[in-house]
Each structure stands twice: as structure tokens, then as C-alpha cells.
Amino acid sequence: MKTLTIILALAATPMLIAPAFAAPFEKGDPKAGKATHDKQCAGCHIGKFGGDGSKIYTRKDHRVKSAAALAQQVTTCNAMLGNQLFPEDEQHLAAYLNGQFYKFK
């Protein structure tokens, strides 16, 4: 009986670990995220940083240092601006920002 328990536990282990190794925002669509960014985010960033607004992502003192921090920042901006994005829209936006600027694994 112990052997069966150990085998079942080992068989389940990859399922428990796999999400930790999955690429961040794998369910996001960067193309949809770019459209959302251009429509609902860029104006604010341009107003604060000038140019095309991308300096918010590339400045040395940017706040986002991990995929989790990026997801949280997207959620925070969404709430502060009242954009009423759905969670999947936030996922798309984070996928775009990660691919374009951050490159978190």
C-alpha cells in the first residue's frame, strides 16, 4: 500500500510543479494586449513621461521587477483609471508588456 501511495504522489508531482515553470501570461494574447495598451494606457504614460510613453517601462527606477509585480501593476492601473478591464484583458496586456519590455520567464 505504501508503494502505491508513493507512486501516486510522484505521478502527481509534475502537475503540481508544472505551473511554476510555465511562461508568465501564457494565456495572454500580446496582439490584443497591444490594442488595449494603445487605447487605454498609452495616453496616461505619454502624459507622465512624454514621447511614446514607453519610458515608464524602460527607466532605471521602474517598479516592475518580476512577472508577479507586472500583473499587480496592470491590475492597479486598471483599478486606478477605472478602465474596467476583465481579468483576461489584463492577462493580454501583461503578455504584451512582458514581450515588448520586460522579458520575464
N, CA, C and O atoms as CSV, one atom per row, in Angstrom:
chain,resi,resn,atom,element,x,y,z
A,1,MET,N,N,0.815,-1.186,0.000
A,1,MET,CA,C,0.000,0.000,0.000
A,1,MET,C,C,0.866,1.262,0.000
A,1,MET,O,O,0.543,2.245,-0.666
A,2,LYS,N,N,1.990,1.223,0.766
A,2,LYS,CA,C,2.882,2.374,0.805
A,2,LYS,C,C,3.475,2.645,-0.573
A,2,LYS,O,O,3.597,3.800,-0.982
A,3,THR,N,N,3.839,1.598,-1.282
A,3,THR,CA,C,4.422,1.742,-2.609
A,3,THR,C,C,3.451,2.424,-3.558
A,3,THR,O,O,3.837,3.308,-4.323
A,4,LEU,N,N,2.193,2.013,-3.508
A,4,LEU,CA,C,1.176,2.621,-4.363
A,4,LEU,C,C,1.014,4.106,-4.020
A,4,LEU,O,O,0.888,4.936,-4.920
A,5,THR,N,N,1.015,4.439,-2.755
A,5,THR,CA,C,0.889,5.836,-2.322
A,5,THR,C,C,2.062,6.665,-2.845
A,5,THR,O,O,1.868,7.777,-3.337
A,6,ILE,N,N,3.257,6.136,-2.741
A,6,ILE,CA,C,4.451,6.841,-3.216
A,6,ILE,C,C,4.394,7.016,-4.727
A,6,ILE,O,O,4.707,8.095,-5.230
A,7,ILE,N,N,4.009,5.999,-5.447
A,7,ILE,CA,C,3.912,6.083,-6.912
A,7,ILE,C,C,2.885,7.132,-7.315
A,7,ILE,O,O,3.134,7.929,-8.219
A,8,LEU,N,N,1.743,7.136,-6.657
A,8,LEU,CA,C,0.713,8.134,-6.974
A,8,LEU,C,C,1.192,9.543,-6.644
A,8,LEU,O,O,0.921,10.483,-7.391
A,9,ALA,N,N,1.896,9.692,-5.539
A,9,ALA,CA,C,2.416,11.005,-5.158
A,9,ALA,C,C,3.440,11.500,-6.172
A,9,ALA,O,O,3.429,12.672,-6.549
A,10,LEU,N,N,4.315,10.617,-6.607
A,10,LEU,CA,C,5.316,11.001,-7.598
A,10,LEU,C,C,4.682,11.319,-8.945
A,10,LEU,O,O,5.121,12.233,-9.643
A,11,ALA,N,N,3.663,10.575,-9.305
A,11,ALA,CA,C,2.977,10.812,-10.567
A,11,ALA,C,C,2.280,12.166,-10.567
A,11,ALA,O,O,2.194,12.818,-11.608
A,12,ALA,N,N,1.785,12.593,-9.416
A,12,ALA,CA,C,1.084,13.875,-9.319
A,12,ALA,C,C,2.043,15.048,-9.224
A,12,ALA,O,O,1.652,16.177,-9.519
A,13,THR,N,N,3.269,14.820,-8.828
A,13,THR,CA,C,4.229,15.897,-8.612
A,13,THR,C,C,4.426,16.787,-9.837
A,13,THR,O,O,4.407,18.007,-9.672
A,14,PRO,N,N,4.611,16.270,-11.051
A,14,PRO,CA,C,4.797,17.165,-12.188
A,14,PRO,C,C,3.613,18.109,-12.395
A,14,PRO,O,O,3.800,19.245,-12.830
A,15,MET,N,N,2.413,17.657,-12.092
A,15,MET,CA,C,1.243,18.524,-12.255
A,15,MET,C,C,1.280,19.664,-11.259
A,15,MET,O,O,0.809,20.762,-11.556
A,16,LEU,N,N,1.830,19.421,-10.087
A,16,LEU,CA,C,1.909,20.471,-9.078
A,16,LEU,C,C,3.034,21.450,-9.375
A,16,LEU,O,O,2.929,22.635,-9.061
A,17,ILE,N,N,4.083,20.971,-9.964
A,17,ILE,CA,C,5.244,21.805,-10.234
A,17,ILE,C,C,5.127,22.533,-11.572
A,17,ILE,O,O,5.624,23.652,-11.702
A,18,ALA,N,N,4.501,21.940,-12.542
A,18,ALA,CA,C,4.461,22.492,-13.895
A,18,ALA,C,C,4.044,23.954,-13.960
A,18,ALA,O,O,4.694,24.712,-14.679
A,19,PRO,N,N,2.996,24.408,-13.253
A,19,PRO,CA,C,2.626,25.810,-13.366
A,19,PRO,C,C,3.737,26.772,-12.954
A,19,PRO,O,O,3.807,27.889,-13.469
A,20,ALA,N,N,4.597,26.357,-12.041
A,20,ALA,CA,C,5.682,27.229,-11.616
A,20,ALA,C,C,6.684,27.475,-12.743
A,20,ALA,O,O,7.380,28.490,-12.742
A,21,PHE,N,N,6.759,26.556,-13.701
A,21,PHE,CA,C,7.702,26.699,-14.793
A,21,PHE,C,C,7.062,27.237,-16.067
A,21,PHE,O,O,7.758,27.497,-17.048
A,22,ALA,N,N,5.762,27.401,-16.059
A,22,ALA,CA,C,5.066,27.912,-17.244
A,22,ALA,C,C,5.451,29.366,-17.468
A,22,ALA,O,O,5.688,30.116,-16.520
A,23,ALA,N,N,5.508,29.748,-18.727
A,23,ALA,CA,C,5.832,31.136,-19.065
A,23,ALA,C,C,4.764,32.045,-18.469
A,23,ALA,O,O,3.584,31.695,-18.454
A,24,PRO,N,N,5.177,33.216,-17.978
A,24,PRO,CA,C,4.159,34.109,-17.423
A,24,PRO,C,C,3.229,34.590,-18.537
A,24,PRO,O,O,3.659,34.830,-19.666
A,25,PHE,N,N,1.988,34.720,-18.206
A,25,PHE,CA,C,0.979,35.263,-19.119
A,25,PHE,C,C,0.809,34.407,-20.372
A,25,PHE,O,O,0.513,34.928,-21.448
A,26,GLU,N,N,0.994,33.102,-20.232
A,26,GLU,CA,C,0.900,32.208,-21.395
A,26,GLU,C,C,-0.497,32.195,-22.000
A,26,GLU,O,O,-0.657,31.851,-23.171
A,27,LYS,N,N,-1.497,32.558,-21.230
A,27,LYS,CA,C,-2.858,32.588,-21.766
A,27,LYS,C,C,-3.178,33.942,-22.381
A,27,LYS,O,O,-4.255,34.134,-22.944
A,28,GLY,N,N,-2.251,34.875,-22.275
A,28,GLY,CA,C,-2.469,36.205,-22.825
A,28,GLY,C,C,-2.176,36.271,-24.309
A,28,GLY,O,O,-1.344,35.524,-24.822
A,29,ASP,N,N,-2.856,37.159,-24.987
A,29,ASP,CA,C,-2.655,37.416,-26.410
A,29,ASP,C,C,-1.985,38.782,-26.548
A,29,ASP,O,O,-2.646,39.809,-26.394
A,30,PRO,N,N,-0.682,38.809,-26.837
A,30,PRO,CA,C,0.033,40.082,-26.919
A,30,PRO,C,C,-0.567,41.067,-27.924
A,30,PRO,O,O,-0.530,42.277,-27.704
A,31,LYS,N,N,-1.114,40.556,-29.014
A,31,LYS,CA,C,-1.714,41.446,-30.012
A,31,LYS,C,C,-2.931,42.170,-29.421
A,31,LYS,O,O,-3.093,43.376,-29.608
A,32,ALA,N,N,-3.769,41.435,-28.717
A,32,ALA,CA,C,-4.922,42.051,-28.044
A,32,ALA,C,C,-4.433,42.994,-26.949
A,32,ALA,O,O,-5.024,44.052,-26.731
A,33,GLY,N,N,-3.358,42.615,-26.260
A,33,GLY,CA,C,-2.788,43.467,-25.212
A,33,GLY,C,C,-2.260,44.776,-25.759
A,33,GLY,O,O,-2.407,45.819,-25.121
A,34,LYS,N,N,-1.646,44.737,-26.930
A,34,LYS,CA,C,-1.145,45.970,-27.544
A,34,LYS,C,C,-2.302,46.898,-27.888
A,34,LYS,O,O,-2.211,48.109,-27.683
A,35,ALA,N,N,-3.379,46.343,-28.404
A,35,ALA,CA,C,-4.547,47.166,-28.733
A,35,ALA,C,C,-5.105,47.839,-27.479
A,35,ALA,O,O,-5.456,49.018,-27.508
A,36,THR,N,N,-5.186,47.097,-26.393
A,36,THR,CA,C,-5.656,47.664,-25.121
A,36,THR,C,C,-4.688,48.727,-24.634
A,36,THR,O,O,-5.104,49.804,-24.207
A,37,HIS,N,N,-3.405,48.429,-24.698
A,37,HIS,CA,C,-2.379,49.384,-24.265
A,37,HIS,C,C,-2.500,50.686,-25.045
A,37,HIS,O,O,-2.518,51.769,-24.461
A,38,ASP,N,N,-2.582,50.576,-26.353
A,38,ASP,CA,C,-2.622,51.777,-27.189
A,38,ASP,C,C,-3.883,52.601,-26.938
A,38,ASP,O,O,-3.861,53.829,-27.021
A,39,LYS,N,N,-4.965,51.920,-26.634
A,39,LYS,CA,C,-6.247,52.600,-26.435
A,39,LYS,C,C,-6.407,53.156,-25.022
A,39,LYS,O,O,-6.922,54.260,-24.844
A,40,GLN,N,N,-5.966,52.393,-24.013
A,40,GLN,CA,C,-6.300,52.769,-22.647
A,40,GLN,C,C,-5.120,53.098,-21.741
A,40,GLN,O,O,-5.330,53.595,-20.635
A,41,CYS,N,N,-3.913,52.844,-22.160
A,41,CYS,CA,C,-2.770,53.055,-21.275
A,41,CYS,C,C,-1.801,54.126,-21.782
A,41,CYS,O,O,-1.289,54.931,-21.004
A,42,ALA,N,N,-1.561,54.124,-23.066
A,42,ALA,CA,C,-0.517,54.980,-23.638
A,42,ALA,C,C,-0.740,56.454,-23.336
A,42,ALA,O,O,0.219,57.172,-23.053
A,43,GLY,N,N,-1.962,56.915,-23.389
A,43,GLY,CA,C,-2.234,58.336,-23.143
A,43,GLY,C,C,-1.748,58.795,-21.780
A,43,GLY,O,O,-1.143,59.860,-21.661
A,44,CYS,N,N,-2.007,58.009,-20.764
A,44,CYS,CA,C,-1.552,58.336,-19.411
A,44,CYS,C,C,-0.028,58.338,-19.344
A,44,CYS,O,O,0.571,59.241,-18.760
A,45,HIS,N,N,0.588,57.337,-19.936
A,45,HIS,CA,C,2.045,57.231,-19.891
A,45,HIS,C,C,2.708,58.358,-20.685
A,45,HIS,O,O,3.741,58.885,-20.274
A,46,ILE,N,N,2.124,58.721,-21.803
A,46,ILE,CA,C,2.653,59.845,-22.588
A,46,ILE,C,C,2.548,61.124,-21.774
A,46,ILE,O,O,3.477,61.932,-21.763
A,47,GLY,N,N,1.432,61.313,-21.097
A,47,GLY,CA,C,1.246,62.499,-20.261
A,47,GLY,C,C,2.266,62.600,-19.139
A,47,GLY,O,O,2.688,63.699,-18.780
A,48,LYS,N,N,2.661,61.472,-18.590
A,48,LYS,CA,C,3.609,61.459,-17.474
A,48,LYS,C,C,5.072,61.477,-17.915
A,48,LYS,O,O,5.920,62.062,-17.242
A,49,PHE,N,N,5.369,60.822,-19.065
A,49,PHE,CA,C,6.767,60.632,-19.457
A,49,PHE,C,C,7.128,61.208,-20.814
A,49,PHE,O,O,8.301,61.215,-21.189
A,50,GLY,N,N,6.143,61.690,-21.556
A,50,GLY,CA,C,6.417,62.251,-22.877
A,50,GLY,C,C,6.737,61.184,-23.901
A,50,GLY,O,O,6.672,59.987,-23.622
A,51,GLY,N,N,7.084,61.639,-25.090
A,51,GLY,CA,C,7.415,60.714,-26.178
A,51,GLY,C,C,6.272,59.765,-26.453
A,51,GLY,O,O,5.117,60.181,-26.553
A,52,ASP,N,N,6.596,58.480,-26.576
A,52,ASP,CA,C,5.555,57.473,-26.797
A,52,ASP,C,C,5.098,56.827,-25.482
A,52,ASP,O,O,4.286,55.902,-25.489
A,53,GLY,N,N,5.620,57.319,-24.365
A,53,GLY,CA,C,5.234,56.811,-23.053
A,53,GLY,C,C,5.980,55.585,-22.598
A,53,GLY,O,O,5.796,55.146,-21.463
A,54,SER,N,N,6.821,55.012,-23.445
A,54,SER,CA,C,7.490,53.756,-23.098
A,54,SER,C,C,8.580,53.927,-22.040
A,54,SER,O,O,9.065,52.938,-21.491
A,55,LYS,N,N,8.962,55.143,-21.753
A,55,LYS,CA,C,9.992,55.351,-20.735
A,55,LYS,C,C,9.544,54.827,-19.377
A,55,LYS,O,O,10.374,54.477,-18.537
A,56,ILE,N,N,8.232,54.773,-19.161
A,56,ILE,CA,C,7.724,54.224,-17.895
A,56,ILE,C,C,8.207,52.788,-17.697
A,56,ILE,O,O,8.386,52.345,-16.563
A,57,TYR,N,N,8.415,52.073,-18.777
A,57,TYR,CA,C,8.842,50.676,-18.696
A,57,TYR,C,C,10.358,50.519,-18.712
A,57,TYR,O,O,10.884,49.544,-18.175
A,58,THR,N,N,11.051,51.452,-19.312
A,58,THR,CA,C,12.488,51.298,-19.539
A,58,THR,C,C,13.367,52.138,-18.611
A,58,THR,O,O,14.588,51.986,-18.632
A,59,ARG,N,N,12.791,53.004,-17.811
A,59,ARG,CA,C,13.597,53.839,-16.912
A,59,ARG,C,C,14.289,52.956,-15.869
A,59,ARG,O,O,13.803,51.875,-15.536
A,60,LYS,N,N,15.406,53.421,-15.371
A,60,LYS,CA,C,16.197,52.628,-14.430
A,60,LYS,C,C,15.452,52.347,-13.130
A,60,LYS,O,O,15.638,51.288,-12.530
A,61,ASP,N,N,14.627,53.263,-12.695
A,61,ASP,CA,C,13.943,53.093,-11.416
A,61,ASP,C,C,12.513,52.554,-11.561
A,61,ASP,O,O,11.660,52.821,-10.714
A,62,HIS,N,N,12.251,51.793,-12.639
A,62,HIS,CA,C,10.891,51.263,-12.802
A,62,HIS,C,C,10.568,50.296,-11.660
A,62,HIS,O,O,11.456,49.643,-11.113
A,63,ARG,N,N,9.290,50.220,-11.315
A,63,ARG,CA,C,8.828,49.439,-10.172
A,63,ARG,C,C,8.742,47.938,-10.445
A,63,ARG,O,O,8.875,47.131,-9.524
A,64,VAL,N,N,8.528,47.576,-11.658
A,64,VAL,CA,C,8.235,46.180,-12.007
A,64,VAL,C,C,9.532,45.391,-12.137
A,64,VAL,O,O,10.355,45.646,-13.016
A,65,LYS,N,N,9.687,44.423,-11.234
A,65,LYS,CA,C,10.914,43.621,-11.217
A,65,LYS,C,C,10.655,42.127,-11.402
A,65,LYS,O,O,11.590,41.326,-11.388
A,66,SER,N,N,9.380,41.750,-11.576
A,66,SER,CA,C,9.032,40.335,-11.739
A,66,SER,C,C,7.707,40.237,-12.478
A,66,SER,O,O,6.984,41.223,-12.620
A,67,ALA,N,N,7.400,39.039,-12.945
A,67,ALA,CA,C,6.124,38.811,-13.618
A,67,ALA,C,C,4.962,39.079,-12.667
A,67,ALA,O,O,3.945,39.642,-13.074
A,68,ALA,N,N,5.105,38.683,-11.411
A,68,ALA,CA,C,4.035,38.925,-10.426
A,68,ALA,C,C,3.830,40.418,-10.212
A,68,ALA,O,O,2.696,40.880,-10.088
A,69,ALA,N,N,4.926,41.176,-10.168
A,69,ALA,CA,C,4.821,42.623,-9.995
A,69,ALA,C,C,4.175,43.269,-11.222
A,69,ALA,O,O,3.419,44.232,-11.090
A,70,LEU,N,N,4.463,42.751,-12.396
A,70,LEU,CA,C,3.831,43.265,-13.616
A,70,LEU,C,C,2.330,43.018,-13.582
A,70,LEU,O,O,1.547,43.920,-13.881
A,71,ALA,N,N,1.923,41.816,-13.225
A,71,ALA,CA,C,0.494,41.510,-13.132
A,71,ALA,C,C,-0.187,42.427,-12.126
A,71,ALA,O,O,-1.288,42.919,-12.377
A,72,GLN,N,N,0.463,42.659,-10.988
A,72,GLN,CA,C,-0.114,43.528,-9.966
A,72,GLN,C,C,-0.197,44.970,-10.455
A,72,GLN,O,O,-1.190,45.647,-10.188
A,73,GLN,N,N,0.810,45.452,-11.157
A,73,GLN,CA,C,0.797,46.823,-11.660
A,73,GLN,C,C,-0.315,47.019,-12.690
A,73,GLN,O,O,-0.988,48.049,-12.691
A,74,VAL,N,N,-0.504,46.042,-13.553
A,74,VAL,CA,C,-1.586,46.118,-14.539
A,74,VAL,C,C,-2.936,46.203,-13.819
A,74,VAL,O,O,-3.791,47.007,-14.190
A,75,THR,N,N,-3.122,45.379,-12.796
A,75,THR,CA,C,-4.364,45.400,-12.021
A,75,THR,C,C,-4.540,46.731,-11.302
A,75,THR,O,O,-5.644,47.272,-11.259
A,76,THR,N,N,-3.464,47.258,-10.740
A,76,THR,CA,C,-3.522,48.540,-10.031
A,76,THR,C,C,-3.894,49.670,-10.978
A,76,THR,O,O,-4.768,50.479,-10.668
A,77,CYS,N,N,-3.241,49.730,-12.118
A,77,CYS,CA,C,-3.562,50.782,-13.093
A,77,CYS,C,C,-5.009,50.658,-13.562
A,77,CYS,O,O,-5.709,51.664,-13.690
A,78,ASN,N,N,-5.450,49.458,-13.815
A,78,ASN,CA,C,-6.821,49.225,-14.250
A,78,ASN,C,C,-7.805,49.778,-13.213
A,78,ASN,O,O,-8.772,50.452,-13.566
A,79,ALA,N,N,-7.554,49.492,-11.951
A,79,ALA,CA,C,-8.440,49.958,-10.885
A,79,ALA,C,C,-8.368,51.480,-10.719
A,79,ALA,O,O,-9.397,52.141,-10.578
A,80,MET,N,N,-7.160,52.028,-10.737
A,80,MET,CA,C,-6.992,53.477,-10.541
A,80,MET,C,C,-7.641,54.281,-11.657
A,80,MET,O,O,-8.221,55.338,-11.405
A,81,LEU,N,N,-7.550,53.796,-12.870
A,81,LEU,CA,C,-8.089,54.524,-14.013
A,81,LEU,C,C,-9.546,54.183,-14.303
A,81,LEU,O,O,-10.192,54.833,-15.124
A,82,GLY,N,N,-10.054,53.166,-13.628
A,82,GLY,CA,C,-11.437,52.762,-13.855
A,82,GLY,C,C,-11.674,52.232,-15.253
A,82,GLY,O,O,-12.755,52.417,-15.814
A,83,ASN,N,N,-10.676,51.574,-15.822
A,83,ASN,CA,C,-10.795,51.051,-17.186
A,83,ASN,C,C,-11.753,49.877,-17.293
A,83,ASN,O,O,-12.217,49.556,-18.387
A,84,GLN,N,N,-12.050,49.241,-16.187
A,84,GLN,CA,C,-12.972,48.106,-16.141
A,84,GLN,C,C,-12.568,46.970,-17.084
A,84,GLN,O,O,-13.411,46.355,-17.739
A,85,LEU,N,N,-11.266,46.709,-17.136
A,85,LEU,CA,C,-10.779,45.585,-17.930
A,85,LEU,C,C,-11.128,44.289,-17.225
A,85,LEU,O,O,-11.088,44.212,-15.997
A,86,PHE,N,N,-11.467,43.281,-17.993
A,86,PHE,CA,C,-11.696,41.944,-17.460
A,86,PHE,C,C,-10.344,41.305,-17.154
A,86,PHE,O,O,-9.327,41.729,-17.703
A,87,PRO,N,N,-10.316,40.294,-16.289
A,87,PRO,CA,C,-9.050,39.618,-15.988
A,87,PRO,C,C,-8.325,39.124,-17.240
A,87,PRO,O,O,-7.098,39.194,-17.305
A,88,GLU,N,N,-9.063,38.628,-18.231
A,88,GLU,CA,C,-8.388,38.162,-19.448
A,88,GLU,C,C,-7.780,39.336,-20.221
A,88,GLU,O,O,-6.758,39.163,-20.886
A,89,ASP,N,N,-8.385,40.521,-20.148
A,89,ASP,CA,C,-7.799,41.703,-20.784
A,89,ASP,C,C,-6.503,42.096,-20.086
A,89,ASP,O,O,-5.532,42.485,-20.735
A,90,GLU,N,N,-6.495,41.992,-18.762
A,90,GLU,CA,C,-5.273,42.257,-18.005
A,90,GLU,C,C,-4.183,41.262,-18.387
A,90,GLU,O,O,-3.013,41.626,-18.504
A,91,GLN,N,N,-4.572,40.009,-18.579
A,91,GLN,CA,C,-3.619,38.968,-18.992
A,91,GLN,C,C,-3.035,39.292,-20.368
A,91,GLN,O,O,-1.833,39.139,-20.583
A,92,HIS,N,N,-3.873,39.735,-21.289
A,92,HIS,CA,C,-3.410,40.120,-22.628
A,92,HIS,C,C,-2.436,41.296,-22.531
A,92,HIS,O,O,-1.379,41.300,-23.164
A,93,LEU,N,N,-2.810,42.279,-21.736
A,93,LEU,CA,C,-1.976,43.474,-21.574
A,93,LEU,C,C,-0.621,43.109,-20.972
A,93,LEU,O,O,0.419,43.569,-21.445
A,94,ALA,N,N,-0.637,42.291,-19.941
A,94,ALA,CA,C,0.624,41.864,-19.319
A,94,ALA,C,C,1.466,41.049,-20.293
A,94,ALA,O,O,2.690,41.176,-20.296
A,95,ALA,N,N,0.839,40.219,-21.117
A,95,ALA,CA,C,1.584,39.441,-22.116
A,95,ALA,C,C,2.270,40.370,-23.102
A,95,ALA,O,O,3.426,40.152,-23.463
A,96,TYR,N,N,1.564,41.405,-23.539
A,96,TYR,CA,C,2.164,42.383,-24.457
A,96,TYR,C,C,3.338,43.098,-23.794
A,96,TYR,O,O,4.427,43.172,-24.364
A,97,LEU,N,N,3.116,43.623,-22.588
A,97,LEU,CA,C,4.177,44.374,-21.908
A,97,LEU,C,C,5.386,43.493,-21.615
A,97,LEU,O,O,6.528,43.935,-21.744
A,98,ASN,N,N,5.137,42.261,-21.226
A,98,ASN,CA,C,6.244,41.357,-20.947
A,98,ASN,C,C,7.047,41.067,-22.209
A,98,ASN,O,O,8.278,41.095,-22.185
A,99,GLY,N,N,6.364,40.795,-23.292
A,99,GLY,CA,C,7.058,40.511,-24.549
A,99,GLY,C,C,7.785,41.712,-25.110
A,99,GLY,O,O,8.869,41.579,-25.679
A,100,GLN,N,N,7.203,42.871,-24.956
A,100,GLN,CA,C,7.762,44.095,-25.538
A,100,GLN,C,C,8.891,44.697,-24.693
A,100,GLN,O,O,9.871,45.209,-25.233
A,101,PHE,N,N,8.744,44.631,-23.346
A,101,PHE,CA,C,9.679,45.357,-22.499
A,101,PHE,C,C,10.401,44.518,-21.452
A,101,PHE,O,O,11.613,44.658,-21.290
A,102,TYR,N,N,9.699,43.664,-20.748
A,102,TYR,CA,C,10.270,43.051,-19.551
A,102,TYR,C,C,10.989,41.728,-19.783
A,102,TYR,O,O,12.062,41.511,-19.220
A,103,LYS,N,N,10.437,40.860,-20.581
A,103,LYS,CA,C,11.056,39.559,-20.909
A,103,LYS,C,C,11.202,38.630,-19.708
A,103,LYS,O,O,12.186,37.896,-19.608
A,104,PHE,N,N,10.229,38.656,-18.796
A,104,PHE,CA,C,10.270,37.735,-17.655
A,104,PHE,C,C,10.008,36.316,-18.135
A,104,PHE,O,O,9.209,36.108,-19.049
A,105,LYS,N,N,10.662,35.354,-17.539
A,105,LYS,CA,C,10.497,33.934,-17.893
A,105,LYS,C,C,9.549,33.276,-16.919
A,105,LYS,O,O,9.273,32.083,-17.036
